[in-house]
Amino acid sequence: MIDGPERVLTGFRDSFGSTAAVVRSPGRVNVIGEHTDHNLGFVLPGAVDRAIFLAIRLRDDRALRFVALDKAERYDGSLDEIRPVASQWPNYLLGILTELQAQGVELRGVDCAFGGNVPMGSGMSSSAALECGFAFGLNELLGAGLSRVELAKLSQRSENRFVGVNVGIMDPFASCLGRDKRLIRLDCRDLSYTYVPFERDDIRIVLCDSQVPRSLTGSAYNERRAQCEQGVAQLQQRHPEIRSLRDASPEAIEAIRDQLDPAVYRRCAYVVAENRRVLAACDALERGDLSAVGAAMNASHEGLAHGYEVSCRELDVLAAAAQGLPGVFGSRMMGGGFGGCTINLVEADHLAAFQDRMAPVFRDQLGKEPVIHVCKLSAGTELLG
């Protein structure tokens, strides 16, 4: 994979014969707060030191020329005829152009080459990194004057409308607004946010990749959303002020348990508890209490596995193995579900031992070679020059 801005700039020169501005756009992790976003709750993501790098140059005509360096593929098109294409990756860039145009931004043709070191399919949101990077770069070069929050929302709309994937706001928000040694407590109801300190240099964020493709199918995702909505409708009969599970308390859910389908109860109880875990984890980080953060992560995995029921055997095996290791504060599945990675908070002094101990878990219990990504928090999308 392309692993830095110099290689992307070299690839741009090889493709287009000139130089360009370079944008770094990071992937993201989410320490806690899964499936709370579509219930208008809280999440706790952060940008990481894995990124997509984009070399971008405006043109004096209407031509669009994109090169995906990691795929060794090229797209040629025109601003006068933008429509989705079968090869998929150009759609992440084309959608940004359509959304900028809808904002009233006067576009020009663009040359763009990109690549990076965000692992594909790992749940670190390489697609959001690509979209945010392209949107950010064009915003700078065209002088469009959009804020980072506006760019995050634009990137989400692009993926929803043009690419056709119903993503939430968390991924582009973390990519656009990340900060070094900070997580983001994001309120998905009104997009208010605060930065939460994650300053200990002796802690690593470690992802163990189950190598099971993330497969939260549309039907499974939509079913769970519908179940949450059923729970809200039932709650509103007693509490008209409740607009989403974000507003509900554990006591309110327990009070109507007998009136709910058992699966609906489990979904709602998980979401209500998870929202509280996010806020408790933020408070613990402010106090520097990593043990409390880890305990919340472990409880989150339990809830995702047995309450929201979106885990899988591989994720359960990896989380259970990690939770018992020295130097591990907490471990849970990260992302939509049924595949992807676990996220682990690991003391740096125990990192090598963690990797050594997890390797046989991969091989003996999962029948796979270990894939482990070590990350640190980083700044959000930025122009490098």
DADATA-V892785 format. One record per backbone hydrogen bond with DSSP energy under -0.5 kcal/mol. NH is the residue of the N-H (numbers start at 1). CO is the residue of the C=O. E is the energy in kcal/mol with one decimal. If there is no record, write none. Layout:
nh: [NH;NH]
co: [CO;CO]
e: [E;E]
This chain:
nh: [8;9;10;11;12;13;14;15;16;17;21;23;24;25;27;28;29;31;39;40;41;43;44;45;46;48;49;52;53;54;55;56;56;57;59;64;65;66;67;68;69;69;70;71;72;73;75;77;79;81;83;88;89;91;92;92;93;93;94;95;96;97;98;99;100;101;102;103;104;105;107;109;110;111;112;113;114;115;117;119;122;129;130;131;132;133;134;135;136;137;138;139;140;141;142;143;144;145;151;152;153;154;155;156;157;158;159;160;161;162;163;164;165;167;173;174;175;176;177;178;179;182;183;184;185;185;186;186;187;188;188;191;194;196;198;201;203;204;205;206;206;207;208;209;209;210;210;213;215;217;221;222;223;224;225;226;227;228;229;230;231;232;233;234;235;236;237;237;238;238;239;242;243;246;247;248;253;254;255;256;256;257;259;260;260;265;266;267;268;269;270;271;272;273;274;275;276;277;278;279;280;281;282;283;284;285;286;287;288;288;289;290;293;294;295;296;297;298;299;300;301;302;303;304;305;306;307;308;309;310;311;316;317;318;319;320;321;322;323;324;324;325;328;329;329;330;332;334;338;340;341;342;343;344;345;346;346;347;348;350;351;354;355;356;357;358;359;360;361;362;363;364;365;365;366;366;367;368;373;375;375;378;380;381;382;384;384;385]
co: [4;5;6;7;8;9;10;11;12;13;56;54;382;52;50;124;46;44;36;37;36;186;32;184;29;27;376;25;115;23;113;21;54;111;109;77;110;75;112;73;67;114;114;68;68;68;66;64;62;78;81;85;87;88;88;89;89;90;90;91;92;93;94;95;96;97;98;99;101;100;105;61;63;57;65;55;67;53;51;117;119;125;126;127;128;129;130;131;132;133;134;135;136;137;138;139;139;139;147;148;149;150;151;152;153;154;155;156;157;158;158;159;159;165;169;170;171;172;173;174;182;179;196;45;183;194;43;184;192;41;186;187;185;183;181;199;200;346;375;204;344;373;342;207;371;208;340;211;337;215;217;218;219;220;221;222;223;224;225;226;227;228;229;230;231;232;233;234;234;235;235;239;241;39;244;245;249;250;251;252;253;254;256;256;257;261;262;263;264;265;266;267;268;269;270;271;272;273;274;275;276;277;278;279;280;281;282;283;284;285;284;288;289;290;291;292;293;294;295;296;297;298;299;300;301;302;303;303;303;304;304;312;313;314;315;316;317;318;319;320;321;322;325;327;345;345;343;341;310;212;334;208;332;206;330;204;344;327;202;347;348;350;351;352;353;354;355;356;357;358;359;360;360;361;361;362;362;362;207;205;373;47;178;175;24;22;382;22]
e: [-1.5;-2.6;-2.3;-2.3;-2.3;-2.5;-2.5;-1.6;-3.2;-2.3;-2.1;-2.8;-2.7;-2.8;-3.2;-2.2;-2.3;-2.0;-0.8;-1.9;-2.6;-1.6;-1.4;-0.8;-2.1;-2.1;-1.8;-3.0;-3.5;-2.6;-3.1;-2.9;-0.6;-2.4;-2.9;-2.5;-2.7;-2.6;-2.5;-2.6;-1.0;-2.2;-0.6;-0.6;-1.3;-1.6;-2.9;-2.8;-2.6;-1.5;-0.6;-1.2;-2.5;-1.7;-0.6;-1.2;-0.6;-0.8;-2.9;-2.5;-0.6;-1.6;-2.0;-2.1;-2.5;-2.3;-2.0;-1.2;-1.7;-2.3;-0.7;-2.4;-1.4;-2.7;-2.6;-2.1;-2.2;-1.9;-2.3;-0.7;-1.2;-2.0;-2.2;-2.5;-3.0;-2.3;-2.2;-2.7;-2.9;-2.4;-2.4;-2.4;-2.1;-2.7;-2.8;-0.6;-1.6;-0.6;-2.2;-2.2;-2.3;-2.3;-2.4;-2.1;-2.4;-2.3;-2.0;-2.5;-3.3;-2.3;-1.7;-1.2;-2.7;-2.0;-2.1;-2.7;-2.1;-2.6;-2.6;-1.1;-0.6;-1.6;-2.8;-3.1;-0.6;-2.9;-1.9;-1.1;-2.8;-3.0;-0.8;-2.2;-1.5;-2.8;-2.3;-0.5;-1.2;-3.3;-1.9;-0.7;-2.8;-3.2;-1.8;-0.6;-2.7;-0.6;-2.4;-0.6;-0.9;-2.1;-2.8;-2.8;-2.2;-1.9;-2.2;-2.5;-2.2;-2.2;-2.1;-2.1;-2.1;-2.2;-2.4;-2.1;-2.4;-2.4;-0.6;-0.8;-0.5;-1.5;-2.9;-2.2;-0.5;-0.9;-2.0;-1.1;-1.9;-2.5;-1.9;-0.7;-1.0;-1.2;-1.6;-0.6;-1.5;-2.6;-2.2;-2.3;-2.4;-3.0;-2.1;-2.2;-2.5;-2.1;-2.9;-2.3;-1.4;-2.1;-2.2;-1.7;-2.4;-2.7;-2.1;-2.1;-2.3;-2.3;-2.1;-1.4;-0.7;-0.7;-3.0;-1.2;-1.4;-2.7;-2.2;-2.0;-2.1;-2.5;-2.2;-2.2;-2.2;-2.0;-2.3;-2.6;-2.6;-2.4;-2.2;-2.6;-0.6;-2.5;-0.6;-2.4;-2.6;-2.3;-2.6;-2.5;-2.2;-2.1;-2.4;-0.7;-0.6;-2.0;-1.5;-0.6;-2.7;-0.7;-1.7;-2.5;-3.1;-2.0;-0.6;-2.1;-3.0;-2.5;-1.8;-2.6;-0.6;-2.7;-3.6;-1.6;-1.3;-2.7;-2.5;-2.3;-2.6;-2.3;-1.5;-0.7;-0.6;-2.2;-2.3;-3.3;-0.6;-1.5;-1.1;-0.9;-0.6;-2.1;-2.7;-3.3;-0.5;-2.2;-2.2;-2.2;-2.5;-3.0;-0.6;-1.0]
